């Protein structure tokens, strides 16, 4: 799978699309700052899950994963967990 990597507000995001049920795509993402991994949860975990089914294409899942990770980073920074 092609992993998407992006820097965002001092964090590194890595998103990997994963083939799920019914030939749809979901994603797994990791957030890293200063070599410390902050999140490694596949979609479907109780804390980080999608409420609707998967994505039709891997690119859609990759983009969705980047957006979810950015929201989590914004929330971490807003709460002062830098």
C-alpha positions in Angstrom: 0.0 0.0 0.0 1.1 3.5 -0.7 1.5 5.4 2.6 0.9 9.1 2.7 3.3 11.1 4.8 2.8 14.8 5.8 4.2 17.3 8.2 1.5 19.3 10.1 2.1 21.8 12.9 5.3 20.1 14.1 4.0 16.6 13.8 4.6 13.8 11.3 1.5 12.0 10.0 1.6 8.7 8.3 -1.6 7.2 6.8 -1.8 3.7 5.2 -5.0 2.7 3.4 -6.2 -0.8 4.2 -8.7 -3.0 2.3 -11.7 -3.7 4.5 -15.0 -5.6 4.1 -17.1 -5.4 0.9 -14.0 -4.3 -1.1 -14.0 -0.9 0.6 -11.0 1.0 1.9 -10.3 2.2 5.4 -7.1 3.6 6.9 -4.6 3.3 9.7 -2.7 6.4 10.9 0.2 7.3 13.1 1.1 10.7 14.6 4.7 11.2 15.7 6.5 14.2 17.3 10.1 14.2 18.2 10.2 10.4 17.7 7.4 9.8 20.2 4.5 8.0 18.7 1.2 9.6 19.9 -1.4 7.6 18.1 -1.5 4.2 16.3 -5.1 3.2 16.0 -6.7 1.6 13.0 -10.1 2.8 12.0 -12.7 0.7 13.8 -11.0 1.1 17.2 -13.3 2.5 19.9 -11.5 5.8 20.1 -10.8 6.5 16.5 -13.5 5.1 14.2 -15.5 6.1 11.2 -19.3 6.1 11.6 -20.0 5.4 8.0 -18.6 2.6 5.9 -15.3 2.6 4.0 -14.1 4.5 1.0 -14.4 3.3 -2.6 -10.7 4.0 -3.5 -7.5 3.9 -1.6 -6.8 7.6 -2.4 -10.1 8.6 -0.6 -9.1 6.6 2.5 -5.7 8.1 2.5 -7.1 11.7 2.3 -9.7 11.0 5.0 -6.9 9.6 7.2 -4.8 12.7 6.8 -7.8 14.9 7.7 -8.7 12.9 10.8 -5.0 13.0 12.0 -4.9 16.8 11.5 -8.1 17.2 13.6 -6.5 15.1 16.3 -3.3 17.2 16.3 -5.4 20.4 16.5 -7.2 18.9 19.5 -4.0 17.9 21.1 -2.5 21.4 20.7 -5.7 23.0 21.9 -5.6 20.9 25.1 -2.0 21.8 25.6 -0.6 18.3 25.0 2.4 19.5 23.0 
